[in-house]
Amino acid sequence: MPPEPPEDRVLRQLAEAVLFEGLGEAMPGDGRLRWRLGGQSFRAAGTIGPFGRPRLVPGTVEMAGAAGDWRPAPLAALVEALPAERERLARLLAELRQTVALCRWNLENRPAPERRGLPFAALDGALGEGHPYHPCFKARTGFTLDDHAAYGPEAARPFRLDWLALPRDAVAPSWPGSEGTCWRTTLGADRDGLLHRLHAAGHSPATHAILPVHPWQMRHLSGEEPLRSRLAAGEAVALGPAGPRYRASQSLRSLHDADDPRRASVKLALSVVSTSSLRILDPHFVLTAPALSEWLAAIVAGDPALERMTVLQEFAAVLADRDGPLAGRLAAIWRESPDLAPGEAALPFNALGVHEPDGGTFVGPWLARYGLKAWLDRLVEVAVLPVWHLLVAHGVALEAHGQNMILVHRDGWPERVILRDFHESAEYAPDFLRHTPPVPDLGAIDPAHAGPPDDRFHAMRSAAVLAELVTDSLFVFNLAEITHVLARRHGLDEAWFWAGLGRRLRRHASGHGLTGRLAALGVEAPVLRVEALLARKLGLDEARCSRLVPNALFPSPLPLPLPRTGS
């Protein structure tokens, strides 16, 4: 099937978010979904899928004219009708237009790749579709088209990292061993060249520490205060590019080693907005990453029920200017790469929902070989249940969205799952923890983590709050994208699948003596609370930044009227 034109896709996803998050007033329809927003009437062809997710037909979003006629809705008109301050609306429209521009560049300059046979790192960069729900899925504010071509994952161009030296008291590291060993491992022979440049600037490793910086970030920060004045005074030293070449993954700021994909990947701060977030690294979550991921790995290794799960440890980190104006804008986290056995292959989970240049789905050949039901049952067994078991059995939730999960398979048959990217998103409820090693003292690493749970860092106040992370990321915005494609292209009955998955979750709880803990999570209620990503981006009040949606896992026997936003 041909790719959806960028303008149509951005408009469609914006309209779907408006409907899903209750930002408009639903109106009686004529066989279409209709809503009123900002004094304007809109409609589109489509249906409501599991969890209340609107699924609109591309190219059908329309707006009523003054004479009552219907015409294609301009993107700007839908944005201007949203209930937010004008400054935020202007910023949103700019990000949407940037998303369109970068998508159009991809279509015009990057031939659609055949991805089924790509190795993991290459495939991770070739998944250019972006977030399937968020309308600003490729905004990358601050990137020009030249930047997009140089550093975007779609172009797959390798580049070296820039290196910066700062006074030692401005840099805080977390190394698994000695600093010298870590830099020799990371930089190889280039380490001596960096030290020579540092000495030439009048400094030494005794006075200055080094850290990697994304080339775009170095250019961006070098022209702004306070780094500009520090460079001019010689306090900071730009050491230039060094080390192995990297390529961007689909998440843009996480980079794979292009010279040896088995080596560690690195996640760097970028002062770029994409989807909902400024892609810097929150300084309160950088240095705690190694201790947290080591703890998670110990939990997984200690439970035989999790033998099909692996976590990629974030084993080293460095942070500059922890409490200063550059906090979060100069930081790096190193992460293990997947370790595969002979015959195994790996793919990011969101690859399971994409289409290929031949018009077929990525998973189509596998479904033809193994059968839809058998393959989907196996996927749930090896990829979904381990994430769920970690939550119910141990009280630990991972943000298991499509980029953070890696499926390991043999010729398309699911074998096991790998999870990654925990430093900001893994959560636990202290009173709900069970059969885990002691929680590391994260407050000793960063004082922000000290004190009682407050739902801001990793510690949640209740099991129910904890559960929302998994139901939201794993089910509503991840697995539901895959089942939607399987329904459209391969005949899956989505309602049947989701109700069956709910029964399977109950059987899992019963079989492991976890029925009481499942009940404590509150996930069997007729509705689930999910984050309203567009409302949050618009800066609406906190009550409107979440939404209660029908629970497709445990559906009510009677149709439920959806509550108003924030209820």
Residue pairs with C-beta under 8 A, 6 or more apart in sequence:
1 355
1 359
2 359
3 107
3 112
3 355
4 12
4 58
4 59
5 58
5 59
6 99
6 100
6 103
6 104
6 107
7 75
7 100
8 58
8 59
9 58
9 103
10 75
10 96
10 99
10 100
10 103
10 135
11 61
11 73
11 75
11 78
12 44
12 56
12 58
12 59
12 61
13 132
13 133
13 134
13 135
13 137
14 75
14 78
14 79
14 96
14 135
14 534
15 42
15 44
15 54
15 56
15 61
15 73
15 78
16 53
16 54
16 55
16 56
16 133
17 23
17 133
17 134
17 135
17 533
17 534
18 24
18 35
18 37
18 78
18 82
18 534
19 26
19 33
19 35
19 54
20 52
20 53
20 54
20 133
20 532
20 547
20 549
21 532
21 533
21 534
21 535
21 544
21 547
21 565
22 532
22 547
22 562
22 564
22 565
23 37
23 82
23 83
23 534
23 535
23 565
24 35
24 36
24 37
24 42
24 81
25 35
25 36
25 37
26 33
26 34
26 35
27 34
27 35
27 36
27 41
28 34
29 43
30 43
31 45
32 43
32 44
32 45
32 46
32 60
33 43
33 44
33 45
33 46
33 48
33 54
33 56
34 41
34 42
34 43
35 41
35 42
35 43
36 42
37 78
37 81
37 82
37 83
38 80
38 81
38 82
38 83
39 81
40 63
40 64
40 77
40 81
41 63
41 64
42 61
42 62
42 63
42 64
42 73
42 78
42 81
43 61
43 62
43 64
43 70
44 56
44 57
44 60
44 61
44 62
45 56
45 57
45 60
46 54
46 55
46 56
46 57
46 60
47 54
47 55
48 54
48 55
49 55
49 480
49 484
49 487
49 494
50 480
50 483
50 494
50 495
50 498
50 550
50 552
51 475
51 476
51 480
51 528
51 530
51 549
51 550
51 551
51 552
52 549
52 550
52 562
53 476
53 480
53 484
53 549
55 484
59 72
61 72
61 73
61 78
62 70
62 71
62 72
62 73
63 70
63 71
63 72
63 73
63 74
63 77
63 78
64 70
65 71
75 93
75 96
75 97
76 93
79 89
79 92
79 93
79 96
80 89
80 93
82 89
82 92
82 538
83 538
83 540
84 92
84 538
84 539
84 540
85 539
88 537
88 538
88 539
89 538
92 136
92 537
92 538
94 141
95 136
95 139
95 141
95 273
96 135
96 136
96 139
98 138
98 139
98 140
98 141
98 143
99 130
99 135
99 136
99 137
99 138
99 139
101 145
102 138
102 140
102 143
102 145
102 148
102 152
103 138
105 145
105 148
105 149
106 128
106 154
109 149
109 155
110 128
110 154
110 155
112 356
112 357
113 126
113 357
114 356
114 357
114 358
115 123
115 126
115 127
115 351
115 354
115 356
115 362
116 356
116 362
116 365
118 126
119 261
119 345
120 261
120 337
120 338
120 340
120 345
120 346
120 347
120 348
120 406
121 247
121 249
121 256
121 257
121 258
121 261
121 337
122 156
122 261
123 347
123 348
123 351
124 153
124 249
124 250
124 256
124 348
125 153
125 154
125 156
125 247
125 248
125 249
125 250
125 256
126 153
126 154
126 156
127 153
127 250
127 348
127 350
127 351
127 354
128 153
128 154
128 250
129 137
129 350
129 354
130 137
130 138
130 250
131 137
131 275
132 350
132 353
132 402
132 477
132 481
133 477
133 481
133 533
134 275
134 276
134 533
134 534
135 534
136 273
136 274
136 275
136 276
136 537
137 274
137 275
138 274
139 273
139 274
139 275
140 147
140 148
140 152
140 252
140 272
140 273
140 274
141 272
141 273
141 274
142 216
142 220
142 271
142 272
142 273
143 151
143 152
143 216
143 272
147 216
148 154
148 155
149 155
149 157
150 157
150 159
150 215
150 216
151 157
151 159
151 214
151 215
151 216
151 248
151 252
152 248
152 252
153 247
153 248
153 249
153 250
153 252
156 247
157 247
158 245
158 246
158 247
158 258
158 259
159 215
159 241
159 245
159 246
159 247
160 215
160 241
160 242
160 243
160 244
160 245
160 246
161 212
161 213
161 214
161 215
161 241
161 242
161 243
161 246
161 255
161 266
161 268
162 212
162 213
162 214
162 215
162 218
162 238
162 239
162 240
162 241
163 194
163 210
163 211
163 212
163 213
163 238
163 239
163 240
163 241
163 242
163 243
164 210
164 211
164 212
164 213
164 218
164 236
164 237
164 238
164 239
164 320
164 330
165 198
165 201
165 203
165 208
165 209
165 210
165 236
165 237
165 239
166 208
166 209
166 211
166 230
166 235
166 236
166 320
166 321
166 330
167 207
167 208
167 209
167 235
168 206
168 207
168 208
168 209
170 209
170 320
170 321
170 324
171 209
171 211
171 318
171 319
171 320
172 287
172 318
172 319
172 320
172 322
173 179
173 209
173 287
173 316
173 317
173 318
173 319
174 286
174 287
174 289
174 290
174 291
174 316
174 317
174 318
174 445
175 182
175 316
176 182
176 290
176 315
176 316
179 209
182 316
183 191
183 210
184 191
186 243
186 264
186 334
187 194
187 242
187 243
188 243
188 244
190 242
190 243
191 242
193 242
194 210
194 239
194 242
195 205
197 237
197 239
197 240
198 204
198 205
198 208
198 210
198 237
198 239
201 234
201 237
202 234
203 237
208 237
209 318
210 239
211 318
211 320
211 330
211 331
211 332
212 243
212 266
212 268
212 332
213 221
213 268
213 330
214 253
214 255
214 268
214 269
214 270
215 241
216 270
216 272
217 268
217 269
217 270
217 271
217 329
217 330
218 238
220 271
221 227
221 228
221 271
221 326
221 329
221 330
222 228
222 231
222 238
225 325
226 324
226 325
226 326
227 236
227 326
230 236
231 237
231 238
244 257
244 258
244 259
244 260
244 263
245 257
245 258
245 259
246 255
246 256
246 257
246 258
246 266
247 255
247 256
247 258
248 254
248 255
248 256
249 255
249 256
249 265
250 348
250 350
250 403
251 403
251 421
252 270
252 272
252 274
252 279
253 267
253 268
253 269
253 270
253 272
253 279
254 265
254 266
254 267
254 335
254 421
255 265
255 266
255 267
255 268
256 265
256 337
257 263
257 264
257 265
257 337
261 337
262 337
262 339
263 337
264 315
264 334
264 335
264 336
264 337
265 334
265 335
265 336
265 337
266 332
266 333
266 334
266 335
267 281
267 314
267 332
267 333
267 334
267 335
267 421
268 281
268 331
268 332
269 279
269 280
269 281
269 328
269 329
269 330
269 331
269 332
270 279
270 280
271 278
271 279
271 280
271 329
272 278
272 279
273 279
275 533
276 533
276 536
276 537
280 328
280 329
280 331
281 319
281 328
281 331
281 332
281 333
281 423
282 328
282 424
283 319
283 322
283 323
283 327
283 328
283 331
283 446
284 446
284 448
284 449
284 457
285 423
285 424
285 457
286 317
286 318
286 319
286 328
286 331
286 333
286 423
287 317
287 319
287 445
287 446
288 423
288 440
288 442
288 445
288 446
288 449
289 314
289 317
289 333
289 422
289 423
290 313
290 314
290 315
290 316
290 317
291 440
291 442
291 445
292 314
292 422
292 423
292 426
292 440
292 442
292 458
293 311
293 312
293 313
293 314
293 315
293 422
293 423
294 313
294 315
294 440
295 436
295 437
295 439
295 440
296 311
296 313
296 396
296 398
296 422
296 426
297 311
297 313
298 436
298 437
299 306
299 390
299 394
299 396
299 436
299 437
300 306
300 309
300 310
300 311
300 390
302 435
302 437
303 389
303 393
303 394
303 435
305 386
305 389
305 393
305 512
306 386
306 389
306 390
308 381
308 382
308 386
308 415
308 416
308 417
309 386
309 387
309 390
309 416
309 417
309 418
309 419
310 339
310 416
310 417
310 418
310 419
311 418
311 419
311 420
311 422
312 335
312 336
312 337
312 338
312 406
312 418
312 419
312 420
313 335
313 336
314 333
314 334
314 335
314 422
314 423
315 334
315 335
315 336
316 333
316 334
317 331
317 332
317 333
317 334
317 423
318 331
318 332
319 327
319 330
319 331
320 326
320 330
320 331
321 327
321 329
321 330
333 423
335 420
335 421
338 346
338 406
338 408
338 418
340 346
340 408
343 410
344 408
344 409
344 410
344 415
345 408
345 409
345 410
346 406
346 407
346 408
346 409
346 418
347 406
347 407
347 409
348 402
348 403
348 405
348 406
348 407
349 383
349 402
349 403
349 404
349 405
349 406
349 407
349 478
349 482
350 401
350 402
350 403
350 478
350 481
351 362
351 407
352 362
352 363
352 379
352 407
352 482
352 485
353 362
353 402
353 481
353 482
353 484
353 485
354 361
354 362
354 485
355 361
355 362
355 485
356 362
360 489
361 367
361 485
361 486
361 489
361 490
363 375
363 412
363 486
364 489
364 490
365 412
366 375
366 411
366 412
366 413
367 375
367 486
367 490
369 411
369 412
370 378
370 412
370 413
372 486
372 490
372 491
372 492
375 412
375 413
375 414
376 486
376 492
376 497
378 413
378 414
379 407
379 414
380 501
380 504
381 414
382 407
382 414
382 415
382 416
382 417
383 405
383 407
383 414
383 416
383 417
384 474
384 479
384 501
385 504
385 508
386 417
387 398
387 400
387 405
387 417
387 419
387 470
387 474
388 470
388 474
388 505
388 508
389 508
389 512
390 396
390 397
390 398
391 397
391 466
391 467
391 470
391 521
392 508
392 509
392 512
392 514
392 517
392 518
392 521
393 434
393 435
393 512
393 514
393 517
394 433
394 434
394 435
394 436
395 428
395 429
395 432
395 433
395 434
395 436
395 463
395 466
395 517
396 426
396 427
396 428
396 433
396 436
397 426
397 427
397 428
397 460
397 466
397 467
397 469
397 470
398 404
398 419
398 422
398 425
398 426
398 469
398 470
399 421
399 425
399 426
399 469
399 473
400 419
400 470
400 473
400 474
400 478
401 473
401 474
401 477
401 478
402 477
402 478
402 481
403 421
404 419
404 420
404 421
404 425
404 473
405 417
405 418
405 419
405 478
406 417
406 418
406 419
406 420
407 414
407 417
407 418
408 414
408 415
408 416
408 417
408 418
409 415
425 469
426 458
427 458
427 459
427 460
427 466
427 469
428 436
428 439
428 458
428 459
428 460
428 466
429 453
429 459
429 460
429 461
429 462
429 463
429 465
429 466
430 439
430 453
430 459
431 462
431 463
432 462
432 463
432 466
432 517
432 520
433 439
434 517
442 449
442 457
442 458
443 449
443 450
443 451
444 450
448 457
449 457
449 458
449 459
452 459
453 459
453 460
453 461
454 461
455 461
455 465
460 466
463 517
463 520
463 521
463 522
464 520
464 521
464 522
466 521
467 521
467 522
467 523
468 528
468 529
468 530
468 531
471 523
471 528
471 530
471 553
472 528
472 529
472 530
472 531
475 552
475 553
476 528
476 530
476 549
477 530
480 552
483 492
483 494
483 497
483 498
484 494
486 492
486 494
487 493
487 494
494 552
495 552
495 555
498 552
498 553
498 555
499 552
499 553
499 554
499 555
501 553
502 524
502 552
502 553
502 554
502 555
505 518
505 523
505 553
506 515
506 518
506 524
508 514
509 515
509 517
509 518
518 524
523 551
523 553
523 554
524 551
524 553
524 554
525 551
525 554
526 550
526 551
526 554
526 555
526 556
526 560
527 548
527 549
527 550
527 551
527 560
527 562
527 563
528 548
528 549
528 550
528 551
529 546
529 547
529 548
529 549
530 546
530 547
530 548
530 549
531 545
531 546
531 547
532 540
532 544
532 545
532 546
532 547
532 565
535 544
535 545
535 547
535 565
536 545
541 566
543 565
543 566
544 565
544 566
545 566
546 566
547 565
547 566
548 562
548 563
548 567
549 562
550 556
550 560
550 562
